[in-house]
């Protein structure tokens, strides 16, 4: 199945219009139409925007099954808690992230929004 057909199928399954995807992704409706009809091949960055707008993981744009595909050759990921037990820089970073996670969980929604806005402003500098 071509990527445009897959995007259209996922969009229709969620009962979304091209206009809905336009609002959610920031992509123009005419561009969305061109992708769905196979006239344009989107970049990976654009596919990520489609996936976010459709509220699906990126792999769902390429995989037609309902369950996540099997990944037999990947090594299992260690949790943050497991990494925190390590000595050295990776353990130090994991412990910092765990502490940050705990503190962020105590923030009010307004404080969390303020902090994220502040971080966005710093990132643009």
N, C-alpha and C positions, 0 to 999 in steps of 0.2 A: 504494500500500500504506500502511496506517495505521501509525503509529509503534509501537503495541503489538504488532501482527503482526510487524513487522520485528524488534523486540527478542526476541520469542519465537523467531523463525526463527534469529537469530544465536545465541541461547542453546542451542537444540537442535542446531545445527550443531557447536557445541563440546561437546556431550554434557554440559551443565551443568544442574543442577536449579535451581529457584527458591531453594532453600535455599543452594546454592553462591553464587548472586548475592547473597543476603542477607548471607552471611558476608563476601564480597569488597567489597560496597558500603556496608554498614551500613543499607540500606533494609529495611524489614520485608517478609517474604514475602507477607503479605496485600496490601501496597501493590503489590508487583511483579505479583501476580496481577491486581489491578485495572487496572494500566497495560496489561498484555498483553491483557486482555479489552476494552479500550477504555472502561472506566468512569471513568478518570482520565487527565488530560493532564499529563504531567510537565513541570517547568520545565527550562530549559536547564542549570541547575546539576545537577539530578537526571539529565538525559541524560548529562552528563559523568561522573557516578558510574556509570551503566550502562556507558558505553563503557570506563571504567577496569576495571570488574569483568569485562567481556567481553574485555578486552585487545585492543580494536580502536580505531582512530582515530575521532573523533567523526563524521566525514563518512560512515563506513560505516553509521551508523544511518539515514541518509537516502538512500544511494546503493546500488543493487543490483548494479552491475557488479563484476567482480573487480579490475580495475586502477583506479588513482586516476583520477578524472574529469579531463578536460582543462580547463585554466584559461588560455585564450588571451589574456584581457584583463589578466592580472596581469603586473606587471613582475618580472623575476627578482630574487631577493634576493641581496644581496652577502654574501659570507662575512665572518666575523670578521677574517680575515687581510686582506681587501681594505679593510675599514673601518679597520683599524689604520694603513693608509697615509695616511689623511686627516689634515689639520691641524685643530686645534680640538677642542672637547669630545667629539665623537663618536669621533674617532681616539684621544683620550686614554682614553676609557672602553673602547674595543675593546682597546687595548694592555693595560689593567689586567685585563680579562677573560681575555685570552690568558695573561697571567702567572699569574692565579689558576687557570686550567685546567691549566697545567703543574704547578703546585704541588699541586693536588688529585689529580692523577694519581699523585703519589709517596706519597700517604697510604696507610697500611694500612687494612684494612677496619674495624678497631676504632677507629682515629683518625677515619675518615670518619663512622662512626656517632656518635661522641662530638660531633664538630663539627656534624653535622646536628641532634642533640638540643639542643645549645646554641643553635643558630640558631632552632629552634622555640620554645624558652623565651624568647628575646629577642623573637620576633615576637608572643608573647602579651601582652607588657607594654604 
